[in-house]
Amino acid sequence: MNVVVTGATGHVGANLTRALVERGDRVRVLYRHAPPRALDGVDCERITGDVRDPDTVDRAIRDAELVYHCAAKISLESVDPEVETINVDGVRNITNACLRHGVRRLVHFSSIHAFATEPASEVLDEKRPLITDPRQPPYDRSKAAGHRVVLSAVEKGLDAVVLHPAAVLGPHDYMPSRMGRVLLSLARGRMPGLVEGGFSWVDVRDIVAAALAADTRGRRGENYLLSGHWLSFAELAAVAGEVTGRRPPLLTTPMWLARAVAPVAGGLAKLLRVDPLFNSVSLHALRIHRYTSHKKAETELGFTPRSTKETLEGTYAWFREVGMLPR
């Protein structure tokens, strides 16, 4: 089968591309930047380009039967113009090309962040409305808008399924991702302290399994929440400590204090030209979507998230295998 993966050098995309090639599919990938080794040893056709360029997208999707759209700008900035152009306009280019070339199915990767955050006390599932509040972070709004673009294309005849992963952990994290950097910092003993809050953590390998199932088992026009296990950041650090043997930080900063100092810390990080592990937007993410349900994905896609400890065991083993951590 001819399959296209956009964003193939990202965390989800790199794992998905490998799974498709191992399955025997003919895979063409589209990516803007290629981290070292992201696709080493992977037998696929490669196109370097930008989803914001309709001609590039058209060239990538020609003769495709199945398209996985993983490409996105993940941003925790309060202002980032690229989240709109990539996560909304880019999605529109993808859906237009899929319609034009008669693609059998599009599997679009949205995010748990596309859903409205209220009512926070109720369990989040696929019935929760998408974000409309302009006060929400730009990334969250852009993922909701991109989802709406896909739904509009479905009304025009496109066969599409939308997936909403929670916080992704796991191997083949070549960038590494923000959470990959957090896990590395914990293993190296360079995390001075923790913050209150937590998230639903899900293994990238389980996301890939759901994505493969979405091709044949997902229902046209439906969306599926791929949440995992909610752990506080301190609990996640404790599990990381069990796996690595490194004692986790003892200090946990209250959320009110972390939010108070975040603007100052963010400003200092910009002056030093470094990317902070936490800022106002990431702290917001640690306060939302505590109660989630992946029952729909479990029932229809066979989605079964493994334990967080198993996820971290696999992640740290891979970090050691590729030299990001000593063996």
N, C-alpha and C positions, 0 to 999 in steps of 0.2 A: 504494500500500500504506500502511496506517496503522501508523506506527512511533512508539514512545515511547523517549525517551532520558532517563534520570535522570542527575543530575550534569552537565547540559548546559553549564554555565558553567565547568567544570574544563578542564584542558588537553586531555585525550583527548575529553571530551564536546563541547567547542566545535568541535573539528576534525571529529568524527564527525557532529554535527548539520549542519554545512555540507555535508559530502559527501552526506548523505541528501537534503537539500533540493535540492542540485544534480542528484541522480539523479532527482528528480521525485516523491519520496515525500511523503505527508502526515505531517508530523512534529509531535508534541506533546512538549514538554520539561518536565521537573520539576527545579527547583533550589531550594536553600535561600537562597543569596545570589547576587547577580548583580554581578560586577565591571563597572566602566564599559566599555562597548563590546563586552562578551563576545559578545553576539548581535546587534549592530547590523547591520541590513540583511538579517537572516536571517528568512525567511518561515516562521514556525512558531507553533503555539499554545503559550502559556506558562502554566505553573502554578507558583506559588511555594508551597513547602511542604517538609515533612520526611518522609523515608522511614520515620522511626520512628512516624509517624501512619498507622495502617491505613486510615482514611477518605480521607486525602489520596492515598495510594497507589492505593486502589480507584478514585478519581475519575480519576486519571491514566491508569490502565491499561484502563479500560473501552473496548471496541471495538477494542483494539489487536491486530494480527496478529503483530507482532514487537516485542520489548522488548530494549533495550540497557541493562543496569544498570551505569552508570559511577560512580554516587554512592558515595562512601566518605570516611571520615575518615583522611587520611594524616597520621600523627603519628610524630614521632621522640622523643617523650617517654617516659620510663621508667614514668610513671603517667599514664593518660589514659582516664577512664571512657567517653568518647564513642566510642572505637574499638570497644568491645563493643556498645554500643547501636546504633550506626550500621552497623557492618560485619558484625554478626551478626543482631541483631533486625531491622534494616532489610532485610537480605537475605531474612529469613523473611517479612516483609510482602510483599516483591516476589514471591516464589515462590508464596505463598498466593493473591495476587491473580491471578497468571498462571494458576494452576490453576482458580480460580473463574471467570475470564472466558474460558477456553479459548484462551489465547494460543498461536499456532502454534509459536513458538520464542522462548526466552530466551537471549540471549548475555550471560553474566555476566563482568564484569572482576574477576579476582582479582589476583594479583601473584606475581612470582618469589619474593617473601619468604614465601609460603605453604609453600614446600618446606623440608624439613629441611636443615640446613647440613652435615651429615656423611653420608657420608665426603667431606671437602673435596677430596681428591685425585682423586676420580672425576668424570666428566662428568655434569653435572646435566641430566636430561631428565624427561619426564612420568612415568617409572616411579619416581622418587624419592618416598618417602612424604611426606605432609604433616606439618607441625610438630605434635609432641605435647609437646615439652619446655617446662615452665612457666617455665624461665629465659630463654627467648627473649623479645624485645621484645613489648609488648602488640599493636602493629600487626601484626606477623608472625603472632602467634597468632590474631588476629581474622580475618585473611584466610584462614587455614587453616580456621577454624571456619565462616566464611561459605561456603567451598567445600563443606564437608560438608553445610551446609543445602541447597545446590543439589542435591547428590547424593541427599539424602533425598527431595527433591521429584521428582527423576527416577524414583525407585522408586515414587512415587505416580502417575506417568503424565506428568509434565512433560517436554516436549522442550527440553532445555537443553544449551548448549555453554559451556565455561569457558575464558577466555583469561588468560594469565599474562605481562603485559609486564614487561620489565626496566626500567632507568632511562630515563625518557622525556625526550627533547629535541625541539625543533622549534617551528614558528610557532604563532600564535594562543594564546600563553601569557599570558593577560591578567592573572593574579593579581599578578605572575608566580609560577611554582612555585619551590621551593627551588633547583633546578638552573638555572632561568631567572635567578634572582638571582645565582647564582655566575657564569654567563656574562656577565651585565651588569657585575658587579664586575671581571671580567677585562678586559672591553673598556674600562672606565673607568679602569683602572690602580689600582683600589682594593683589590685582593687582595694583602695584605702577604706571604703565603706560601702554600705548598701543604702537603698531608699525603700520606704514603705511602698506598698502596692504590689501588684502582680499581674499576670496575664494567663491566657490559655495557650499552653505551649504544645506544638504539634510537630511530629517528625516529618521531614521532607519526603522520606521514602513512603510514608503513608499517604501523603498528598499525591505523590506520583501514582500510587496504586489506584487512588480514587479518580485521578485524571484519565488513566487508561480505561477504567470502567465507565467513565462518563461518555466515552465514545459510543459504546453499544448499549449501556443500561440507563444513561441519563435521558430524561424526557425533554423534548424540544420546548424551549422557552422557560425551563425551570432553573432554579438556582439552588445550590447546595452549600451549607455551612460546614467547613472542615475545621472544627475546633478540636482541641485535645484535652489536656488536663490543666485546670487552673492551679497554679502554685504562686505563692508570694515570691517576691524576688529573693527574700531570705531563705525560703524553702528550696528554691532553685539552686542557690549558692550552696546550701547544705548537701544537696544531691551531688552537685559538682565536686564537693569536697570528698564525698564517699568514693567517687569514681577515681579522682586524681590523687587522693591522699593529702591534698593541700587543705589546711584549715581555712574555712571561710572567714571573711571579715566579721568582727564582732560588733562593729558600730553600724546601726541602722538609723538613718536620718529620717525624722518625721516628715510626712508629706508636706505639711504646712511650711516647714523650714526649707525643704528642698525647693518648693515653688517660689519662696521668697528670694532665694539666692540664685535661682536659675538664670534670670536675665543678666545678672552681673557676670556669672560664670560663662554664659554664652557670648557676651561681649568680649571677655578676655580671650576666649577660644578663637574668636574671629581675628583679634589683634595678633595672636600667635600663629594664626593660619593652621589651626588644628580642628579636627572634627570631634566635638565633645560626645561622650557616651550618653549623656543625659542633658536635655534642655527642657524648656517649658512644654513643648509639644510631646516629647517622649514621656514626660511625667504625666501629662494628660492621658496618654495611652495606658499607663499603669493604673489608672483609676476607673477605667470603664470596662464594660462587658465581662464582669466576673462570672455571671451565671449564663451559660450557653448550652445549647443542645445540638448535637450532630445526629439526632435520631433519623432524620430524613436521609442523610447521606449513608448512614449505617444500613438502613432498610433497602434503599434503592441502588446504592453503589457498592455495598459491602465494606464500607469504610470502618476500620477498626483501629483506632490510634493505640500504639504501643505505650508502655509506661515511660515516664520521663527519664527514669534511670537507664532504661535500655537505650533510649535516644542519646543520652549523654555518653554512655559507654561507646556507642558507635561513632559519635562525633569526635570524642577525644582520641579514639583509636585511629581515625582518619587523620586528625591533626598530626599525630605522631608519625603516621605512615608517610605523609608528604613533607615532613620536616618543619612544620609550624611549631611543634613542640618536640623536645628531646625524647627519644625512645626510653 
